[in-house]
């Protein structure tokens, strides 16, 4: 009887104080110096202030491909990935050539910003084109990242493979350190511009512009790329840079509760202007743009949100 009274008293105290256990939802981002991490941190902070049932916990990962694997395996419940990587891994095309063997178990929440392929060299480097990277050492991003995938595709489009170029899997911070000390000749980052680590070192580096021929070759060989421009002045002292881009997409595991994803959508669109300003986004993200370019089904929580706001999902329910 004493034990029962103790439990009852504890329960009553919990109810009176409003103490409710919050469910933790792991949020996979990418390298801590990149835009995924900055966005994930700000969105999580806003969500955690507003949602009393769930806590978003940001996890640093290798990036897009890793996040999709971690979503499929259930380690993370929310993540960000490039649209091209998402499509290929969901439908299994890149992995096996068999559309029945993709990584699934996750759905779309929102299309975010355009991610630019940004290739940096030292300001005094004699590298002016992709062809000039032959027999050079280049950081292609961490393993399992969207940056690595894009770098390998772009380099292969001009005939650069492991036999005539040295490719290293460095994170952004290590890559910049190696670029500055001369131990590598170039580095790739696929992210929305500006990237903080490039901005911090703008006086020492410049970005390569892709030629018409390079852009055409890459787009004719690989799906999912759009022409993009990093505007003049994005990085101090730098001219406009022609490149290629892909979309970033917010994803959620199918096991993530519908109300959690619905609540995340509410917080996202209530705070997106402020978040965009803080991380330096140069394009507007709206409820309408958030459903564009999505090739996989939407999460039930996101579907509920968009339908309540009168937005068609284009058959991706």
GIVEN-V19697 format. One record per residue. N is the residue number from 0. RES is the residue in one small letter. SS is DSSP state (helix for helix, strand for strand, loop for the rest). PHI is phi as a letter, one per 30 degrees, with the letter a starting at -180 (999 if undefined). PSI is psi in radians with two decimals (999 if undefined). Layout:
N/RES/SS/PHI/PSI  N/RES/SS/PHI/PSI
//
This chain:
0/x/loop/999/-0.68  1/x/helix/d/-0.71  2/x/helix/d/-0.74  3/x/helix/d/-0.73  4/x/helix/d/-0.64  5/x/helix/d/-0.76  6/x/helix/d/-0.77  7/x/helix/d/-0.74  8/x/helix/d/-0.72  9/x/helix/d/-0.73  10/x/helix/d/-0.76  11/x/helix/d/-0.73  12/x/helix/d/-0.70  13/x/helix/d/-0.77  14/x/helix/d/-0.69  15/x/helix/d/-0.60  16/x/helix/d/-0.07  17/x/loop/i/0.37  18/x/loop/d/1.93  19/x/loop/b/2.32  20/x/loop/d/2.27  21/x/loop/c/2.41  22/x/strand/d/2.26  23/x/strand/d/2.30  24/x/strand/c/2.00  25/x/strand/d/2.37  26/x/strand/c/1.86  27/x/strand/d/2.24  28/x/loop/c/-1.87  29/x/loop/a/-2.73  30/x/loop/e/2.39  31/x/loop/d/-0.23  32/x/loop/c/0.06  33/x/loop/c/3.11  34/x/helix/d/-0.61  35/x/helix/e/-0.80  36/x/helix/d/-0.78  37/x/helix/d/-0.79  38/x/helix/d/-0.83  39/x/helix/d/-0.67  40/x/helix/d/-0.81  41/x/helix/d/-0.73  42/x/helix/d/-0.72  43/x/helix/d/-0.73  44/x/helix/d/-0.77  45/x/helix/d/-0.74  46/x/helix/d/-0.72  47/x/helix/d/-0.41  48/x/helix/d/-0.47  49/x/helix/c/-0.47  50/x/loop/c/2.09  51/x/loop/c/-0.07  52/x/loop/c/-0.41  53/x/strand/b/2.60  54/x/strand/b/2.09  55/x/strand/d/2.23  56/x/strand/c/1.96  57/x/strand/d/2.32  58/x/strand/b/2.23  59/x/loop/d/2.29  60/x/loop/b/-3.06  61/x/loop/d/-0.23  62/x/loop/k/-2.64  63/x/helix/e/-1.07  64/x/helix/d/-0.69  65/x/helix/d/-0.72  66/x/helix/d/-0.68  67/x/helix/d/-0.73  68/x/helix/d/-0.75  69/x/helix/d/-0.59  70/x/helix/d/-0.78  71/x/helix/d/-0.59  72/x/helix/d/-0.17  73/x/loop/i/0.10  74/x/loop/d/-0.73  75/x/loop/c/2.75  76/x/loop/c/-0.26  77/x/strand/b/2.55  78/x/strand/a/2.96  79/x/strand/b/2.47  80/x/strand/a/2.76  81/x/strand/d/2.56  82/x/helix/d/-0.65  83/x/helix/d/-0.72  84/x/helix/d/-0.74  85/x/helix/e/-0.86  86/x/helix/d/-0.83  87/x/helix/d/-0.67  88/x/helix/d/-0.58  89/x/helix/d/-0.77  90/x/helix/c/-0.06  91/x/loop/i/0.12  92/x/helix/d/-0.78  93/x/helix/d/-0.57  94/x/helix/d/-0.79  95/x/helix/b/-0.21  96/x/loop/i/0.05  97/x/loop/c/2.03  98/x/loop/d/-0.09  99/x/loop/c/0.02  100/x/loop/b/0.72  101/x/loop/d/3.04  102/x/loop/d/2.08  103/x/loop/b/-2.78  104/x/loop/i/0.26  105/x/strand/b/2.86  106/x/strand/b/2.95  107/x/strand/d/2.54  108/x/strand/c/-0.85  109/x/strand/a/2.47  110/x/strand/d/2.34  111/x/strand/c/-1.93  112/x/strand/c/2.93  113/x/strand/d/2.31  114/x/strand/c/2.18  115/x/strand/c/2.41  116/x/strand/d/1.99  117/x/strand/c/2.01  118/x/strand/c/2.00  119/x/strand/c/2.48  120/x/strand/b/2.93  121/x/strand/d/2.63  122/x/loop/e/-0.60  123/x/loop/c/0.20  124/x/loop/d/2.63  125/x/loop/c/0.12  126/x/loop/d/2.12  127/x/loop/b/-0.23  128/x/loop/b/2.99  129/x/helix/d/-0.68  130/x/helix/e/-0.54  131/x/helix/d/-0.17  132/x/helix/d/-0.10  133/x/loop/e/2.33  134/x/loop/i/0.33  135/x/loop/c/2.97  136/x/strand/c/2.19  137/x/strand/b/2.34  138/x/strand/d/2.20  139/x/loop/c/0.28  140/x/loop/i/2.98  141/x/loop/d/2.68  142/x/loop/e/2.52  143/x/loop/i/0.27  144/x/loop/c/2.77  145/x/helix/d/-0.61  146/x/helix/e/-0.78  147/x/helix/d/-0.79  148/x/helix/d/-0.84  149/x/helix/d/-0.75  150/x/helix/d/-0.80  151/x/helix/d/-0.72  152/x/helix/d/-0.81  153/x/helix/d/-0.76  154/x/helix/d/-0.70  155/x/helix/d/-0.48  156/x/helix/d/-0.37  157/x/loop/c/0.31  158/x/loop/i/0.29  159/x/loop/c/2.01  160/x/loop/b/-3.06  161/x/loop/d/-0.37  162/x/loop/d/-0.38  163/x/loop/b/0.28  164/x/loop/a/2.48  165/x/strand/c/1.99  166/x/strand/c/2.29  167/x/strand/b/2.48  168/x/loop/c/1.39  169/x/loop/c/2.60  170/x/loop/d/3.00  171/x/helix/d/-0.73  172/x/helix/d/-0.83  173/x/helix/d/-0.69  174/x/helix/d/-0.77  175/x/helix/d/-0.72  176/x/helix/e/-0.78  177/x/helix/d/-0.60  178/x/helix/d/-0.78  179/x/helix/d/-0.57  180/x/loop/c/0.03  181/x/loop/i/0.12  182/x/loop/d/-0.23  183/x/loop/b/2.84  184/x/loop/c/-0.36  185/x/strand/a/2.84  186/x/strand/b/2.52  187/x/strand/c/2.46  188/x/strand/b/2.22  189/x/strand/c/1.93  190/x/strand/a/2.82  191/x/loop/d/2.34  192/x/loop/d/2.47  193/x/loop/d/2.55  194/x/loop/c/2.27  195/x/helix/e/-0.69  196/x/helix/d/-0.50  197/x/helix/d/-0.74  198/x/helix/d/-0.70  199/x/helix/d/-0.37  200/x/loop/b/0.43  201/x/loop/d/-0.50  202/x/loop/d/-0.29  203/x/loop/c/-0.19  204/x/strand/b/2.95  205/x/strand/b/2.85  206/x/strand/c/2.51  207/x/loop/d/2.36  208/x/loop/c/2.40  209/x/loop/d/2.49  210/x/loop/d/2.91  211/x/helix/e/-0.75  212/x/helix/d/-0.75  213/x/helix/d/-0.77  214/x/helix/d/-0.77  215/x/helix/d/-0.76  216/x/helix/d/-0.76  217/x/helix/d/-0.81  218/x/helix/d/-0.51  219/x/helix/d/-0.36  220/x/helix/c/-0.62  221/x/loop/b/2.42  222/x/loop/d/2.80  223/x/loop/j/-0.14  224/x/loop/c/2.51  225/x/strand/b/2.67  226/x/strand/d/2.48  227/x/strand/b/2.79  228/x/strand/b/2.28  229/x/strand/d/1.93  230/x/loop/d/2.65  231/x/loop/e/2.41  232/x/loop/i/-0.10  233/x/loop/e/-0.71  234/x/loop/c/2.36  235/x/loop/e/2.18  236/x/loop/i/0.01  237/x/loop/c/2.48  238/x/loop/d/3.02  239/x/loop/d/2.54  240/x/strand/b/2.19  241/x/strand/d/2.33  242/x/strand/a/-2.80  243/x/strand/b/2.74  244/x/strand/b/2.83  245/x/strand/b/2.87  246/x/strand/c/2.54  247/x/strand/d/2.45  248/x/strand/b/2.31  249/x/strand/d/2.23  250/x/strand/b/2.74  251/x/strand/b/2.50  252/x/strand/d/2.56  253/x/loop/d/-0.30  254/x/loop/d/-0.18  255/x/loop/d/2.23  256/x/loop/e/2.52  257/x/helix/e/-0.73  258/x/helix/d/-0.50  259/x/helix/d/-0.76  260/x/helix/d/-0.69  261/x/helix/e/-0.80  262/x/helix/d/-0.64  263/x/helix/d/-0.68  264/x/helix/d/-0.76  265/x/helix/e/-0.83  266/x/helix/d/-0.72  267/x/helix/e/-0.92  268/x/helix/d/-0.32  269/x/helix/d/-0.43  270/x/helix/c/0.03  271/x/helix/d/-0.61  272/x/helix/d/-0.77  273/x/helix/d/-0.76  274/x/helix/d/-0.76  275/x/helix/e/-0.72  276/x/helix/d/-0.71  277/x/helix/d/-0.58  278/x/helix/c/0.05  279/x/loop/i/0.48  280/x/loop/d/2.42  281/x/loop/c/0.02  282/x/loop/b/2.63  283/x/loop/d/2.37  284/x/loop/c/2.15  285/x/loop/b/3.01  286/x/loop/e/-0.62  287/x/loop/d/-0.79  288/x/helix/d/-0.38  289/x/helix/d/-0.23  290/x/helix/c/0.03  291/x/loop/d/2.45  292/x/loop/i/0.19  293/x/loop/d/2.24  294/x/loop/c/0.01  295/x/loop/c/2.89  296/x/loop/d/2.68  297/x/strand/d/2.60  298/x/loop/d/2.58  299/x/helix/e/-0.65  300/x/helix/d/-0.68  301/x/helix/d/-0.71  302/x/helix/e/-0.78  303/x/helix/e/-0.76  304/x/helix/d/-0.87  305/x/helix/d/-0.71  306/x/helix/d/-0.65  307/x/helix/d/-0.46  308/x/loop/c/0.22  309/x/loop/i/0.50  310/x/loop/c/2.19  311/x/loop/d/2.46  312/x/loop/c/0.10  313/x/loop/i/0.56  314/x/loop/i/0.07  315/x/loop/c/0.53  316/x/loop/d/999
//
